[in-house]
């Protein structure tokens, strides 16, 4: 089955700096890669996603890149703010009706004011 | 207001007891999922269902059971066979339209503790 590895497990940055979280996946059939943000005690929420026919996608301060050949994808957050502090999860799935996602172990991002 | 509702928010289970976690969605999503989250770990898949009256085991199904009698509902039972049930349980659903699947919508979770 699919295996997703996520690094780093913790990341601390100064407000205004950039943060990068990296994930690798094992199943070459995976073609949908969402990222979720989970604030303390709350539900995960989808913040951005990318499909295998696209190499990069951007939404304001958040961007995701995908390298299908190397089987890795990354989340980039620019101009970080304290409210970006949360746990971020990457996931990989195959674009089918079942579409079950395999998650990485999460990255705890702390943005220091 | 569309979404997924999980109940209860907190649940305490005694040794040897079965408990059922509720998950209801009004998003008209076909697929529903149950994940378990342990501290410092990612989400691990327990069971999932694509359509009514059909469901499949995930990676950690032992000690759990589910049913899918209605499209809107996907309850999870934690049986006495689950030896370490203390965790945060998340229910999710997703839509699949025009041959494309989309990200999950999650419920707010149930925190289960064995007492």
gemmi code that builds the backbone of each chain (N, CA, C; Angstrom):
import gemmi

chains = {
    "A": [
        ("UNK", (0.808, -1.194, 0.000), (0.000, 0.000, 0.000), (0.846, 1.251, 0.000)),
        ("UNK", (0.193, 2.373, -0.052), (0.878, 3.668, -0.090), (1.557, 3.960, 1.251)),
        ("UNK", (2.726, 4.590, 1.174), (3.442, 5.050, 2.359), (3.841, 6.502, 2.131)),
        ("UNK", (3.499, 7.360, 3.063), (3.815, 8.785, 2.949), (4.717, 9.177, 4.114)),
        ("UNK", (5.854, 9.757, 3.789), (6.773, 10.257, 4.813), (6.824, 11.780, 4.760)),
        ("UNK", (6.823, 12.391, 5.923), (6.746, 13.849, 6.020), (7.874, 14.362, 6.907)),
        ("UNK", (8.504, 15.464, 6.453), (9.623, 16.069, 7.200), (9.569, 17.589, 7.081)),
        ("UNK", (9.975, 18.319, 8.109), (10.385, 17.806, 9.422), (9.162, 17.538, 10.301)),
        ("UNK", (9.356, 16.962, 11.460), (8.236, 16.734, 12.361), (7.892, 18.006, 13.142)),
        ("UNK", (8.894, 18.851, 13.378), (8.643, 20.150, 13.991), (9.428, 21.200, 13.239)),
        ("UNK", (8.877, 22.409, 13.192), (9.503, 23.502, 12.459), (9.172, 24.799, 13.181)),
        ("UNK", (10.206, 25.548, 13.513), (10.008, 26.819, 14.193), (10.624, 27.916, 13.345)),
        ("UNK", (9.859, 28.966, 13.050), (10.340, 30.077, 12.228), (9.947, 31.389, 12.881)),
        ("UNK", (10.644, 32.449, 12.480), (10.290, 33.788, 12.921), (9.193, 34.335, 12.011)),
        ("UNK", (8.344, 35.128, 12.597), (7.288, 35.763, 11.821), (7.889, 36.476, 10.617)),
        ("UNK", (7.278, 36.260, 9.454), (7.769, 36.884, 8.238), (8.683, 35.997, 7.409)),
        ("UNK", (9.246, 34.967, 8.053), (10.098, 34.031, 7.313), (9.234, 33.051, 6.526)),
        ("UNK", (9.891, 32.252, 5.692), (9.197, 31.203, 4.934), (9.338, 29.859, 5.648)),
        ("UNK", (8.384, 28.987, 5.385), (8.407, 27.629, 5.942), (8.178, 26.635, 4.805)),
        ("UNK", (8.934, 25.555, 4.832), (8.796, 24.519, 3.807), (8.648, 23.159, 4.482)),
        ("UNK", (7.649, 22.426, 4.068), (7.397, 21.068, 4.580), (7.415, 20.120, 3.385)),
        ("UNK", (8.127, 18.999, 3.553), (8.327, 18.094, 2.425), (7.719, 16.717, 2.702)),
        ("UNK", (7.181, 16.116, 1.653), (6.603, 14.770, 1.755), (7.052, 13.924, 0.567)),
        ("UNK", (7.234, 12.633, 0.839), (7.490, 11.681, -0.234), (6.421, 10.597, -0.187)),
        ("UNK", (6.137, 10.015, -1.346), (5.159, 8.944, -1.402), (5.740, 7.772, -2.172)),
        ("UNK", (5.128, 6.604, -2.017), (5.723, 5.391, -2.588), (4.968, 4.847, -3.795)),
        ("UNK", (3.657, 5.085, -3.858), (2.842, 4.478, -4.908), (2.768, 5.409, -6.123)),
        ("UNK", (3.336, 4.990, -7.228), (3.352, 5.842, -8.425), (1.950, 6.066, -8.995)),
        ("UNK", (0.962, 5.268, -8.544), (-0.415, 5.470, -9.005), (-1.093, 6.644, -8.298)),
        ("UNK", (-0.550, 7.110, -7.202), (-1.149, 8.248, -6.495), (-1.113, 9.475, -7.380)),
        ("UNK", (-2.209, 10.198, -7.428), (-2.269, 11.351, -8.330), (-3.024, 12.539, -7.752)),
        ("UNK", (-3.329, 12.480, -6.455), (-4.007, 13.611, -5.814), (-3.350, 13.826, -4.455)),
        ("UNK", (-2.914, 15.077, -4.191), (-2.078, 15.353, -3.016), (-2.615, 16.581, -2.274)),
        ("UNK", (-3.459, 16.363, -1.276), (-3.986, 17.476, -0.480), (-3.119, 17.769, 0.741)),
        ("UNK", (-3.227, 18.989, 1.228), (-2.576, 19.403, 2.466), (-3.654, 19.909, 3.422)),
        ("UNK", (-3.509, 19.517, 4.695), (-4.484, 19.904, 5.709), (-3.776, 20.638, 6.848)),
        ("UNK", (-4.489, 21.576, 7.429), (-4.015, 22.319, 8.593), (-4.909, 21.983, 9.768)),
        ("UNK", (-4.295, 21.611, 10.893), (-5.068, 21.281, 12.079), (-4.606, 22.140, 13.244)),
        ("UNK", (-5.459, 23.050, 13.664), (-5.159, 23.860, 14.834), (-5.467, 23.042, 16.080)),
        ("UNK", (-4.874, 23.434, 17.179), (-4.951, 22.658, 18.402), (-6.400, 22.366, 18.808)),
        ("UNK", (-6.728, 21.094, 18.952), (-8.058, 20.686, 19.391), (-9.150, 20.801, 18.347)),
        ("UNK", (-8.755, 21.085, 17.098), (-9.769, 21.274, 16.060), (-9.632, 20.231, 14.953)),
        ("UNK", (-10.577, 20.272, 14.046), (-10.553, 19.332, 12.938), (-9.548, 19.757, 11.880)),
        ("UNK", (-8.961, 18.820, 11.142), (-8.112, 19.189, 10.006), (-8.963, 19.875, 8.936)),
        ("UNK", (-8.352, 20.860, 8.275), (-9.051, 21.553, 7.198), (-8.157, 21.595, 5.973)),
        ("UNK", (-8.750, 21.336, 4.835), (-8.030, 21.370, 3.568), (-7.591, 22.800, 3.268)),
        ("UNK", (-6.290, 22.988, 2.992), (-5.812, 24.334, 2.683), (-5.380, 24.470, 1.236)),
        ("UNK", (-4.904, 23.421, 0.621), (-4.503, 23.454, -0.767), (-4.314, 22.025, -1.240)),
        ("UNK", (-4.440, 21.792, -2.532), (-4.217, 20.463, -3.085), (-3.590, 20.588, -4.463)),
        ("UNK", (-3.023, 19.495, -4.938), (-2.410, 19.497, -6.252), (-2.639, 18.130, -6.890)),
        ("UNK", (-2.829, 18.140, -8.194), (-3.037, 16.892, -8.920), (-1.818, 16.615, -9.784)),
        ("UNK", (-1.702, 15.389, -10.234), (-0.454, 14.964, -10.870), (-0.233, 15.579, -12.237)),
        ("UNK", (-1.230, 16.243, -12.802), (-1.040, 16.881, -14.107), (-0.544, 18.325, -13.965)),
        ("UNK", (-0.243, 18.712, -12.721), (0.212, 20.074, -12.437), (1.495, 20.012, -11.614)),
        ("UNK", (2.449, 20.892, -11.894), (3.697, 20.869, -11.150), (3.720, 21.812, -9.956)),
        ("UNK", (2.887, 22.855, -10.035), (2.890, 23.833, -8.953), (1.517, 24.503, -8.890)),
        ("UNK", (1.133, 24.853, -7.675), (-0.134, 25.558, -7.479), (0.049, 26.557, -6.351)),
        ("UNK", (-0.530, 27.737, -6.514), (-0.326, 28.785, -5.519), (-1.661, 29.390, -5.116)),
        ("UNK", (-1.763, 29.712, -3.834), (-2.955, 30.379, -3.318), (-2.502, 31.378, -2.261)),
        ("UNK", (-2.343, 32.611, -2.665), (-1.877, 33.698, -1.794), (-0.513, 33.335, -1.213)),
        ("UNK", (-0.395, 33.164, 0.086), (0.911, 32.908, 0.699), (1.289, 31.419, 0.703)),
        ("UNK", (0.434, 30.595, 0.192), (0.666, 29.148, 0.234), (0.889, 28.633, -1.181)),
        ("UNK", (1.863, 27.754, -1.340), (2.113, 27.122, -2.628), (2.475, 25.658, -2.390)),
        ("UNK", (2.170, 24.842, -3.374), (2.549, 23.437, -3.309), (3.219, 23.074, -4.624)),
        ("UNK", (4.294, 22.281, -4.537), (4.993, 21.805, -5.719), (4.984, 20.290, -5.732)),
        ("UNK", (5.014, 19.723, -6.908), (4.970, 18.271, -7.064), (6.022, 17.834, -8.072)),
        ("UNK", (6.811, 16.835, -7.692), (7.783, 16.222, -8.596), (7.400, 14.748, -8.715)),
        ("UNK", (6.704, 14.407, -9.794), (6.211, 13.033, -9.961), (7.346, 12.038, -10.136)),
        ("UNK", (8.400, 12.454, -10.808), (9.513, 11.544, -11.067), (10.169, 11.114, -9.760)),
        ("UNK", (10.373, 12.088, -8.891), (11.014, 11.812, -7.608), (10.007, 11.381, -6.545)),
        ("UNK", (8.734, 11.473, -6.837), (7.660, 11.138, -5.897), (7.765, 11.969, -4.623)),
        ("UNK", (7.887, 13.264, -4.792), (7.806, 14.111, -3.618), (7.070, 15.394, -3.922)),
        ("UNK", (6.467, 15.941, -2.891), (5.729, 17.188, -2.998), (5.962, 18.008, -1.735)),
        ("UNK", (5.842, 19.309, -1.879), (6.209, 20.203, -0.783), (5.185, 21.320, -0.615)),
        ("UNK", (5.064, 21.776, 0.610), (4.213, 22.924, 0.961), (5.123, 24.090, 1.312)),
        ("UNK", (4.857, 25.237, 0.720), (5.647, 26.436, 0.973), (4.714, 27.515, 1.526)),
        ("UNK", (5.069, 28.067, 2.670), (4.315, 29.174, 3.250), (5.248, 30.363, 3.336)),
        ("UNK", (4.879, 31.450, 2.681), (5.702, 32.657, 2.722), (5.106, 33.669, 3.702)),
        ("UNK", (5.965, 34.594, 4.117), (5.539, 35.672, 5.039), (4.705, 35.105, 6.193)),
        ("UNK", (5.264, 34.155, 6.894), (4.507, 33.459, 7.943), (4.005, 34.415, 9.022)),
        ("UNK", (2.852, 34.043, 9.579), (2.206, 34.832, 10.629), (1.916, 33.912, 11.810)),
        ("UNK", (1.771, 34.463, 13.022), (1.504, 33.601, 14.186), (0.296, 32.688, 13.993)),
        ("UNK", (-0.693, 33.138, 13.257), (-1.885, 32.304, 13.043), (-1.637, 31.127, 12.098)),
        ("UNK", (-0.454, 31.081, 11.506), (-0.074, 29.909, 10.709), (0.375, 28.752, 11.609)),
        ("UNK", (0.596, 29.034, 12.885), (1.023, 27.986, 13.821), (-0.070, 26.912, 13.919)),
        ("UNK", (0.317, 25.665, 13.619), (-0.637, 24.547, 13.589), (0.145, 23.286, 13.219)),
        ("UNK", (-0.578, 22.175, 13.144), (0.003, 20.948, 12.604), (-0.459, 20.818, 11.154)),
        ("UNK", (0.475, 20.566, 10.269), (0.178, 20.421, 8.853), (0.394, 18.966, 8.437)),
        ("UNK", (-0.588, 18.423, 7.703), (-0.511, 17.048, 7.220), (-0.529, 17.036, 5.701)),
        ("UNK", (0.355, 16.246, 5.124), (0.253, 15.966, 3.702), (-0.450, 14.628, 3.538)),
        ("UNK", (-0.979, 14.383, 2.350), (-1.663, 13.123, 2.079), (-1.530, 12.798, 0.601)),
        ("UNK", (-1.710, 11.524, 0.292), (-1.662, 11.066, -1.094), (-2.810, 10.105, -1.324)),
        ("UNK", (-3.409, 10.179, -2.499), (-4.487, 9.253, -2.822), (-4.556, 9.056, -4.327)),
        ("UNK", (-5.301, 8.027, -4.705), (-5.542, 7.743, -6.113), (-6.905, 8.308, -6.475)),
        ("UNK", (-6.995, 8.883, -7.643), (-8.218, 9.548, -8.068), (-9.274, 8.526, -8.486)),
        ("UNK", (-9.907, 7.892, -7.486), (-10.998, 6.961, -7.752), (-12.159, 7.310, -6.836)),
        ("UNK", (-13.244, 6.635, -7.005), (-14.416, 6.906, -6.188), (-14.140, 6.651, -4.714)),
        ("UNK", (-13.322, 5.628, -4.416), (-12.977, 5.355, -3.012), (-12.084, 6.458, -2.480)),
        ("UNK", (-11.062, 6.785, -3.246), (-10.210, 7.923, -2.944), (-9.681, 8.025, -1.533)),
        ("UNK", (-9.354, 6.888, -0.900), (-8.860, 6.973, 0.470), (-7.460, 7.558, 0.498)),
        ("UNK", (-7.226, 8.437, 1.445), (-5.943, 9.120, 1.544), (-5.056, 8.461, 2.585)),
        ("UNK", (-3.756, 8.426, 2.278), (-2.746, 8.022, 3.244), (-2.045, 9.291, 3.692)),
        ("UNK", (-1.919, 9.470, 5.011), (-1.407, 10.713, 5.572), (0.037, 10.560, 6.035)),
        ("UNK", (0.773, 11.669, 5.972), (2.044, 11.759, 6.663), (1.798, 11.946, 8.153)),
        ("UNK", (2.863, 11.910, 8.942), (2.739, 11.991, 10.396), (2.552, 13.411, 10.925)),
        ("UNK", (2.622, 14.391, 10.048), (2.363, 15.756, 10.471), (3.617, 16.546, 10.808)),
        ("UNK", (3.523, 17.853, 10.613), (4.589, 18.798, 10.981), (3.984, 19.865, 11.879)),
        ("UNK", (4.557, 20.019, 13.058), (4.097, 21.072, 13.960), (4.875, 22.338, 13.657)),
        ("UNK", (4.174, 23.325, 13.101), (4.794, 24.604, 12.747), (4.517, 25.625, 13.841)),
        ("UNK", (5.567, 26.247, 14.324), (5.443, 27.327, 15.303), (6.027, 28.580, 14.692)),
        ("UNK", (5.231, 29.642, 14.630), (5.688, 30.921, 14.118), (5.842, 31.870, 15.302)),
        ("UNK", (7.064, 32.294, 15.544), (7.349, 33.148, 16.695), (7.192, 34.609, 16.316)),
        ("UNK", (6.449, 35.371, 17.138), (6.242, 36.785, 16.815), (7.536, 37.589, 16.956)),
    ],
    "B": [
        ("UNK", (-26.814, 24.839, 6.680), (-25.363, 24.893, 6.695), (-24.824, 23.477, 6.597)),
        ("UNK", (-24.127, 23.144, 5.483), (-23.674, 21.783, 5.267), (-22.435, 21.450, 6.061)),
        ("UNK", (-22.307, 20.166, 6.444), (-21.125, 19.755, 7.167), (-21.247, 18.354, 7.701)),
        ("UNK", (-20.270, 17.987, 8.538), (-20.256, 16.681, 9.182), (-20.348, 16.889, 10.684)),
        ("UNK", (-21.219, 16.149, 11.304), (-21.409, 16.246, 12.743), (-21.005, 14.933, 13.405)),
        ("UNK", (-20.079, 15.039, 14.347), (-19.695, 13.882, 15.135), (-20.184, 14.057, 16.562)),
        ("UNK", (-20.634, 12.963, 17.138), (-21.033, 13.007, 18.551), (-20.768, 11.665, 19.202)),
        ("UNK", (-20.508, 11.658, 20.529), (-20.301, 12.853, 21.342), (-18.920, 13.438, 21.129)),
        ("UNK", (-18.638, 14.576, 21.729), (-17.320, 15.194, 21.606), (-16.314, 14.449, 22.491)),
        ("UNK", (-16.774, 14.037, 23.672), (-15.953, 13.259, 24.595), (-16.714, 11.991, 24.980)),
        ("UNK", (-15.985, 10.897, 25.092), (-16.611, 9.617, 25.427), (-15.660, 8.828, 26.315)),
        ("UNK", (-16.225, 8.259, 27.359), (-15.427, 7.469, 28.287), (-15.923, 6.033, 28.240)),
        ("UNK", (-14.989, 5.122, 28.084), (-15.342, 3.715, 27.961), (-14.722, 2.912, 29.087)),
        ("UNK", (-15.527, 2.041, 29.654), (-15.014, 1.138, 30.673), (-14.436, -0.097, 29.990)),
        ("UNK", (-13.565, -0.778, 30.674), (-12.972, -2.003, 30.154), (-14.078, -2.994, 29.790)),
        ("UNK", (-13.972, -3.617, 28.612), (-14.925, -4.631, 28.192), (-16.217, -4.095, 27.618)),
        ("UNK", (-16.298, -2.800, 27.440), (-17.533, -2.184, 26.958), (-17.423, -1.821, 25.479)),
        ("UNK", (-18.508, -1.993, 24.732), (-18.577, -1.494, 23.367), (-19.154, -0.089, 23.396)),
        ("UNK", (-18.623, 0.786, 22.553), (-19.187, 2.125, 22.435), (-19.313, 2.474, 20.960)),
        ("UNK", (-20.293, 3.326, 20.644), (-20.535, 3.723, 19.259), (-20.383, 5.218, 19.101)),
        ("UNK", (-19.598, 5.608, 18.084), (-19.373, 6.998, 17.749), (-20.241, 7.333, 16.538)),
        ("UNK", (-20.904, 8.455, 16.634), (-21.828, 8.848, 15.572), (-21.152, 9.783, 14.574)),
        ("UNK", (-21.490, 9.638, 13.295), (-21.033, 10.537, 12.242), (-22.163, 10.734, 11.237)),
        ("UNK", (-22.586, 11.979, 11.084), (-23.682, 12.303, 10.166), (-23.235, 13.454, 9.262)),
        ("UNK", (-23.530, 13.331, 7.943), (-23.184, 14.419, 7.019), (-24.395, 14.777, 6.156)),
        ("UNK", (-24.497, 16.061, 5.851), (-25.576, 16.528, 4.975), (-24.999, 17.172, 3.721)),
        ("UNK", (-23.829, 16.694, 3.305), (-23.141, 17.230, 2.140), (-23.451, 16.444, 0.867)),
        ("UNK", (-24.238, 15.392, 1.005), (-24.565, 14.518, -0.115), (-23.317, 13.827, -0.690)),
        ("UNK", (-22.323, 13.612, 0.168), (-21.112, 12.907, -0.251), (-21.349, 11.401, -0.240)),
        ("UNK", (-20.799, 10.737, -1.250), (-20.948, 9.285, -1.306), (-19.980, 8.567, -0.375)),
        ("UNK", (-18.736, 9.013, -0.340), (-17.698, 8.300, 0.401), (-17.518, 8.875, 1.800)),
        ("UNK", (-17.394, 7.973, 2.765), (-17.159, 8.374, 4.152), (-16.045, 7.515, 4.731)),
        ("UNK", (-15.341, 8.088, 5.733), (-14.116, 7.481, 6.264), (-14.045, 7.678, 7.775)),
        ("UNK", (-13.388, 6.720, 8.434), (-13.041, 6.868, 9.841), (-11.524, 6.762, 9.995)),
        ("UNK", (-10.960, 7.769, 10.687), (-9.532, 7.778, 10.979), (-9.324, 7.862, 12.489)),
        ("UNK", (-8.213, 7.317, 12.899), (-7.799, 7.416, 14.299), (-6.548, 8.281, 14.350)),
        ("UNK", (-6.508, 9.200, 15.325), (-5.341, 10.071, 15.481), (-4.796, 9.905, 16.896)),
        ("UNK", (-3.539, 9.500, 16.984), (-2.840, 9.400, 18.258), (-1.853, 10.557, 18.366)),
        ("UNK", (-1.525, 10.971, 19.596), (-0.638, 12.135, 19.767), (0.655, 11.998, 18.987)),
        ("UNK", (0.990, 13.045, 18.248), (2.242, 13.062, 17.503), (2.263, 12.161, 16.291)),
        ("UNK", (1.130, 11.611, 15.943), (1.079, 10.724, 14.787), (0.093, 11.238, 13.753)),
        ("UNK", (0.225, 10.676, 12.597), (-0.712, 11.019, 11.531), (-2.043, 10.330, 11.710)),
        ("UNK", (-2.870, 10.431, 10.723), (-4.193, 9.825, 10.745), (-4.110, 8.437, 10.116)),
        ("UNK", (-4.629, 7.457, 10.829), (-4.620, 6.092, 10.326), (-6.047, 5.642, 10.015)),
        ("UNK", (-6.230, 5.023, 8.862), (-7.546, 4.683, 8.354), (-8.087, 3.425, 9.023)),
        ("UNK", (-9.311, 3.524, 9.550), (-9.943, 2.386, 10.219), (-10.877, 1.662, 9.243)),
        ("UNK", (-11.860, 2.368, 8.717), (-12.818, 1.828, 7.763), (-13.214, 2.937, 6.793)),
        ("UNK", (-13.696, 2.529, 5.617), (-14.245, 3.499, 4.696), (-15.389, 2.866, 3.897)),
        ("UNK", (-16.227, 3.748, 3.354), (-17.406, 3.301, 2.630), (-17.621, 4.182, 1.411)),
        ("UNK", (-17.804, 3.558, 0.278), (-18.046, 4.305, -0.959), (-19.527, 4.518, -1.225)),
        ("UNK", (-20.325, 3.522, -0.836), (-21.765, 3.595, -1.090), (-22.511, 2.947, 0.068)),
        ("UNK", (-23.792, 3.163, 0.094), (-24.636, 2.586, 1.139), (-24.547, 1.059, 1.100)),
        ("UNK", (-24.541, 0.476, 2.277), (-24.512, -0.986, 2.464), (-23.221, -1.627, 1.983)),
        ("UNK", (-22.170, -0.853, 1.863), (-20.867, -1.392, 1.478), (-19.767, -0.641, 2.214)),
        ("UNK", (-18.793, -1.369, 2.747), (-17.667, -0.724, 3.415), (-16.461, -1.657, 3.361)),
        ("UNK", (-15.274, -1.063, 3.505), (-14.030, -1.825, 3.438), (-13.157, -1.522, 4.643)),
        ("UNK", (-12.340, -2.498, 5.014), (-11.394, -2.306, 6.105), (-10.253, -1.404, 5.658)),
        ("UNK", (-9.812, -0.585, 6.603), (-8.627, 0.212, 6.373), (-7.409, -0.489, 6.950)),
        ("UNK", (-6.436, 0.290, 7.367), (-5.166, -0.269, 7.829), (-5.221, -0.807, 9.251)),
        ("UNK", (-6.166, -0.315, 10.058), (-6.208, -0.712, 11.475), (-7.628, -1.074, 11.899)),
        ("UNK", (-8.298, -1.962, 11.169), (-9.714, -2.267, 11.401), (-9.966, -3.186, 12.595)),
        ("UNK", (-8.966, -3.888, 13.070), (-9.189, -4.859, 14.134), (-9.725, -4.189, 15.395)),
        ("UNK", (-10.838, -4.755, 15.926), (-11.439, -4.202, 17.135), (-12.478, -3.126, 16.868)),
        ("UNK", (-12.735, -2.850, 15.590), (-13.726, -1.842, 15.201), (-14.755, -2.463, 14.267)),
        ("UNK", (-15.956, -1.869, 14.232), (-16.957, -2.263, 13.241), (-17.735, -1.033, 12.817)),
        ("UNK", (-18.306, -1.082, 11.616), (-19.070, 0.041, 11.073), (-20.327, -0.473, 10.390)),
        ("UNK", (-21.208, 0.464, 10.063), (-22.371, 0.168, 9.228), (-22.621, 1.380, 8.353)),
        ("UNK", (-23.289, 1.150, 7.230), (-23.635, 2.266, 6.337), (-25.033, 1.993, 5.772)),
        ("UNK", (-26.021, 2.168, 6.616), (-27.405, 1.902, 6.225), (-28.028, 3.085, 5.502)),
        ("UNK", (-27.492, 4.268, 5.729), (-27.972, 5.473, 5.062), (-26.787, 6.238, 4.514)),
        ("UNK", (-26.987, 6.963, 3.448), (-25.906, 7.742, 2.834), (-25.339, 8.759, 3.821)),
        ("UNK", (-26.197, 9.288, 4.688), (-25.799, 10.378, 5.567), (-25.038, 9.908, 6.801)),
        ("UNK", (-25.115, 8.620, 7.125), (-24.656, 8.157, 8.424), (-23.619, 7.038, 8.318)),
        ("UNK", (-22.578, 7.119, 9.145), (-21.507, 6.115, 9.120), (-20.995, 5.926, 10.548)),
        ("UNK", (-21.732, 5.250, 11.410), (-21.318, 5.088, 12.801), (-20.188, 4.074, 12.961)),
        ("UNK", (-19.345, 4.333, 13.931), (-18.203, 3.469, 14.246), (-18.397, 2.884, 15.641)),
        ("UNK", (-18.304, 1.564, 15.749), (-18.358, 0.912, 17.052), (-16.959, 0.452, 17.443)),
        ("UNK", (-16.550, 0.867, 18.634), (-15.276, 0.428, 19.194), (-15.590, -0.726, 20.130)),
        ("UNK", (-15.158, -1.913, 19.777), (-15.533, -3.090, 20.559), (-14.516, -3.365, 21.658)),
        ("UNK", (-14.863, -4.297, 22.525), (-13.972, -4.662, 23.624), (-12.706, -5.346, 23.104)),
        ("UNK", (-12.728, -5.779, 21.848), (-11.552, -6.419, 21.263), (-10.455, -5.409, 20.928)),
        ("UNK", (-10.785, -4.125, 20.901), (-9.776, -3.075, 20.636), (-9.058, -2.799, 21.949)),
        ("UNK", (-7.810, -3.205, 22.027), (-7.089, -3.189, 23.306), (-6.583, -1.816, 23.718)),
        ("UNK", (-6.418, -0.928, 22.785), (-5.899, 0.401, 23.113), (-6.725, 1.463, 22.408)),
        ("UNK", (-7.966, 1.657, 22.834), (-8.868, 2.526, 22.077), (-8.734, 4.012, 22.382)),
        ("UNK", (-7.975, 4.378, 23.390), (-7.864, 5.794, 23.747), (-7.210, 6.554, 22.605)),
        ("UNK", (-7.954, 7.482, 21.993), (-7.466, 8.226, 20.826), (-8.502, 9.265, 20.446)),
        ("UNK", (-8.145, 10.058, 19.453), (-9.038, 11.046, 18.851), (-9.531, 10.448, 17.538)),
        ("UNK", (-10.863, 10.350, 17.377), (-11.429, 9.714, 16.198), (-12.055, 10.769, 15.285)),
        ("UNK", (-11.659, 10.732, 14.034), (-12.145, 11.694, 13.059), (-12.911, 10.990, 11.947)),
        ("UNK", (-14.065, 11.518, 11.659), (-14.880, 11.052, 10.535), (-14.706, 12.053, 9.397)),
        ("UNK", (-14.704, 11.575, 8.170), (-14.536, 12.466, 7.026), (-15.406, 11.983, 5.879)),
        ("UNK", (-15.672, 12.873, 4.962), (-16.378, 12.501, 3.746), (-15.766, 13.260, 2.584)),
        ("UNK", (-16.030, 12.769, 1.370), (-15.551, 13.490, 0.192), (-16.516, 13.263, -0.961)),
        ("UNK", (-16.473, 14.163, -1.899), (-17.287, 14.023, -3.086), (-16.413, 13.541, -4.239)),
        ("UNK", (-17.045, 12.936, -5.200), (-16.367, 12.438, -6.400), (-17.245, 12.826, -7.587)),
        ("UNK", (-16.805, 13.841, -8.308), (-17.637, 14.360, -9.400), (-16.859, 14.399, -10.693)),
        ("UNK", (-17.512, 14.007, -11.783), (-16.904, 14.093, -13.112), (-15.545, 13.399, -13.155)),
        ("UNK", (-15.458, 12.282, -12.450), (-14.223, 11.515, -12.478), (-13.099, 12.092, -11.648)),
        ("UNK", (-13.421, 13.011, -10.753), (-12.400, 13.671, -9.940), (-12.790, 13.601, -8.474)),
        ("UNK", (-11.831, 13.181, -7.639), (-12.132, 13.230, -6.211), (-11.540, 14.484, -5.590)),
        ("UNK", (-12.113, 14.872, -4.478), (-11.758, 16.128, -3.836), (-11.312, 15.867, -2.400)),
        ("UNK", (-10.787, 16.889, -1.770), (-10.287, 16.732, -0.414), (-11.391, 16.405, 0.568)),
        ("UNK", (-10.967, 15.890, 1.721), (-11.901, 15.529, 2.767), (-12.502, 16.757, 3.433)),
        ("UNK", (-13.739, 16.552, 3.878), (-14.334, 17.423, 4.887), (-14.384, 16.590, 6.156)),
        ("UNK", (-13.808, 17.122, 7.226), (-13.741, 16.377, 8.483), (-14.810, 16.839, 9.462)),
        ("UNK", (-15.217, 15.900, 10.320), (-16.018, 16.257, 11.490), (-15.104, 16.830, 12.559)),
        ("UNK", (-15.690, 17.243, 13.663), (-14.922, 17.885, 14.734), (-14.285, 16.878, 15.680)),
        ("UNK", (-14.562, 15.601, 15.480), (-13.860, 14.569, 16.226), (-14.531, 14.149, 17.516)),
        ("UNK", (-14.204, 12.928, 17.944), (-14.622, 12.391, 19.244), (-13.367, 11.921, 19.970)),
        ("UNK", (-13.201, 12.424, 21.191), (-12.054, 11.980, 21.990), (-12.520, 10.867, 22.919)),
        ("UNK", (-11.993, 9.679, 22.685), (-12.387, 8.502, 23.458), (-11.310, 8.174, 24.483)),
        ("UNK", (-11.734, 7.966, 25.709), (-10.805, 7.632, 26.789), (-11.292, 6.385, 27.515)),
        ("UNK", (-10.385, 5.465, 27.767), (-10.719, 4.279, 28.551), (-10.495, 4.584, 30.024)),
        ("UNK", (-11.500, 4.289, 30.844), (-11.386, 4.575, 32.283), (-11.401, 3.270, 33.079)),
    ],
}
model = gemmi.Model(1)
for chain_id, residues in chains.items():
    chain = gemmi.Chain(chain_id)
    for i, (resn, *xyz) in enumerate(residues, 1):
        res = gemmi.Residue()
        res.name, res.seqid = resn, gemmi.SeqId(i, " ")
        for name, pos in zip(("N", "CA", "C"), xyz):
            atom = gemmi.Atom()
            atom.name, atom.element = name, gemmi.Element(name[0])
            atom.pos, atom.b_iso = gemmi.Position(*pos), 0.0
            res.add_atom(atom)
        chain.add_residue(res)
    model.add_chain(chain)
structure = gemmi.Structure()
structure.add_model(model)
structure.setup_entities()
